[in-house]
Amino acid sequence: QVLLVESGGGLVQPGGSLRLSCAASGSIFSIGAMGWFRQNPGKERELVAAITSFGSTNYADAVKGRFTISRDNAKNTVYLQMNSLKPEDTAVYYCNARVYSGIGYNYYWGQGTQVTVSS
């Protein structure tokens, strides 16, 4: 129906950078807000950044000044540029999108991509 596929995760040293991407496909009429969340074992999933269909953004305090969210509406893709990475940024990162199928709105999640910041 609707599939979100994340990519770009991996292992990086503190201070390094990664760029995550998430592409949506399937029964899509339009996509509203998109966002990135992250989750560690034993912790709740938390919002990292969100972006509306017209480009307004919102960031968690912990990542402000370091992360940048963007989107390419023509590609149904959202990105997360992560700079100055810290060990505490280590988590599984999930993208989320509000998708209108032509019938109604639903929120969809990607399967997650691991980001590990060490040494």
C-alpha positions in Angstrom: 0.0 0.0 0.0 2.4 2.7 1.2 6.0 1.9 1.9 8.7 4.0 3.5 12.2 2.9 3.0 15.1 4.5 5.0 18.7 4.4 4.1 22.0 6.1 5.0 22.5 4.8 8.5 25.8 3.3 9.7 28.8 3.7 12.0 30.4 7.0 12.4 32.9 8.6 14.8 31.9 11.4 17.2 31.9 14.7 15.3 31.2 13.0 12.0 28.2 13.3 9.7 25.6 11.1 8.1 22.7 11.8 5.8 19.6 9.7 6.1 17.0 9.4 3.4 13.5 8.0 3.4 11.5 7.5 0.2 7.8 6.8 0.1 6.1 4.8 -2.5 2.7 3.1 -3.2 -0.8 4.4 -3.0 0.0 8.1 -2.6 -2.1 11.0 -3.6 -0.2 13.5 -1.5 2.1 13.6 1.5 1.7 16.1 4.3 4.1 16.4 7.1 7.1 14.1 7.2 9.5 13.5 10.1 12.3 11.6 11.7 12.1 9.8 15.0 14.6 7.8 16.9 14.5 5.1 19.6 17.0 3.3 21.8 16.4 0.1 23.7 14.5 0.8 26.9 13.6 4.3 25.8 10.6 5.9 24.2 10.6 6.8 20.5 11.2 10.5 20.3 10.7 13.1 17.6 14.0 14.3 16.1 12.7 16.6 13.3 9.6 17.3 11.3 8.9 19.2 8.1 5.6 20.3 6.6 4.6 20.0 3.0 5.6 23.7 2.5 8.9 23.4 4.3 8.3 24.6 7.8 10.6 22.7 10.2 10.7 21.7 13.8 13.6 20.1 15.8 14.1 18.5 19.1 16.3 20.7 21.3 19.0 18.0 21.5 19.6 18.2 17.7 19.1 21.9 17.0 22.0 23.4 15.2 23.4 20.0 14.2 20.6 18.3 12.2 18.8 19.6 9.2 15.6 18.1 7.8 14.6 18.6 4.1 12.4 17.1 1.5 12.0 16.6 -2.2 8.3 16.4 -2.9 8.9 15.3 -6.5 10.7 12.2 -5.2 8.4 11.7 -2.1 11.6 11.7 -0.1 12.6 13.3 3.2 16.2 13.7 4.3 18.0 14.2 7.6 21.5 15.7 7.5 23.2 14.9 10.8 26.4 16.8 11.6 28.6 17.0 14.7 27.3 13.6 15.8 27.5 12.6 19.4 27.4 9.1 21.0 24.0 10.0 22.5 22.7 10.3 18.9 23.1 6.5 18.6 19.6 5.0 17.9 17.4 3.4 15.3 16.0 6.3 13.2 12.6 6.0 11.8 10.9 8.1 9.2 7.2 8.9 9.3 4.9 10.4 6.8 1.3 11.6 6.7 -0.1 10.2 3.5 -3.4 10.9 1.7 -4.4 8.0 -0.4 -7.4 9.8 -2.0 -9.7 8.3 0.6 -8.2 9.5 3.8 -5.1 10.3 5.7 -2.9 7.7 7.5 0.5 7.9 9.1 3.2 5.4 8.0 6.5 4.3 9.5 9.6 3.1 7.9 11.4 0.0 9.2 14.2 2.0 10.7 17.9 2.5 10.1 20.6 2.1 12.7 22.9 5.0 13.5 25.8 4.3 15.7 28.2 7.0 16.9 31.2 5.6 18.8 34.8 6.4 19.6 
